[in-house]
Amino acid sequence: MFVLSTVPVFALEVGLDYGTYTGLGTKDIREGIMIIVNVLLGFLGIIAIVGIIAGGFIMMTSGGNAEKQAGGQKAVAAGAIGLVIIFTAYAIAQFVISQLITATGAA
């Protein structure tokens, strides 16, 4: 238990330039969060588009089989609903971040 207290601590004496010194950058945390949200929603959008394409492929290759066509239609509908949800999530996140920036007077 006391072993940890004897380990020397090396503090960086850089003050406000800590982000630049460590390579983390000097961006505002809200901008960083929005970048992460954009990347995550971008990946989700790609997944939804792949789902729509896969559903369309299933429909096109069903050969008149009603069950396969219904499964393809469900996949296309699920992908389209997913895209609507993703776009709505992006709009809400963008609104919240912009309101935070405006309220705090950061930009």
N, C-alpha and C positions, 0 to 999 in steps of 0.2 A: 504494500500500500504506500509506503514512504519512498519506494524506489522511484516512482514516477515524479515525485517532488524534487528529486536530486538531479533530474535531467536538465541540462542547460537549455535555456530558451533564447533563441536568436530572433530578436525583433527587428523588423525593417523600419528604419528611421527615414521614411520617405514622405510621411504625412499625406497630403491630398493627392500626391502623384502616385499613390499606391497602384491604381489601376494601370497606369502607363508603365510603371516600373516592372510589374509582374506580367505584362502582356495581356491583361484582361481588357484593356481599352478604357475609354472614358465616356462611353455611351450611357444614357439614362437607362435605369432598370426597366422602365416601361417600354422603351424601344426594344430592349432585349427580349422582353416577354412577348411583344407583338411579333418579333421575328420567329420565335419558337412556335407561336400559335399559327403563323402563316405556313411554316414548314409542315407542322402536323396536319393542318387542314388540307394542304397540298397533297400529302400522301393519302389522306382519306378520299380526296377527290379522284386521285388516280385509281384507287381501289373501286370506287363507285363506277367510274367509266369502264374499267375492266369487267365489272359485273354486268353492265349494260351490253357490252360487246359480246360477252359469253352467252348471255341470254338470247341475243339476236342470232348468234351462231347456232345455238340449240334450236331455235325456231326455224331457221333456214334449213337445217339438216334433219328435221324431224321426219321428213318423208311422208307427211300426211298423218302421222301418229298424233292423235288429239292430246294424249297425255304428255308427250314431249313438248308439243306446242304450248300447252298450259304451263308447263314448268318453265319454258323459256319466257313466256309472258310475265310470269311471276318474278323471274330474275330481272327482267327489264324494268318492271314496275318498282321493285325493291331498289334497284340502282338509281332510278329517277327520284324516288322519295329520299334516298340517301343524299343525292346531290342537293335537293332542296334544303335538307337539314344542315348540310355542310355550309351552304351559302348563307343560311340564316345564322348559324353559329359564327361565321366570319363577320357578318354585319353587326351582330351584337358585340363581339369582341372588339371590333374596330370602334364602335360607338363608345363602349366603356373606356377604352384606353384614351380616346380623344377627349372624352369628358374629364378623365383624371388629369390629363395634361393641361387642359384649360382651367380646371378648378385649382390646380396647384401653381399655375402660372409658370410652368417649366418652359413653355415654348412661346 
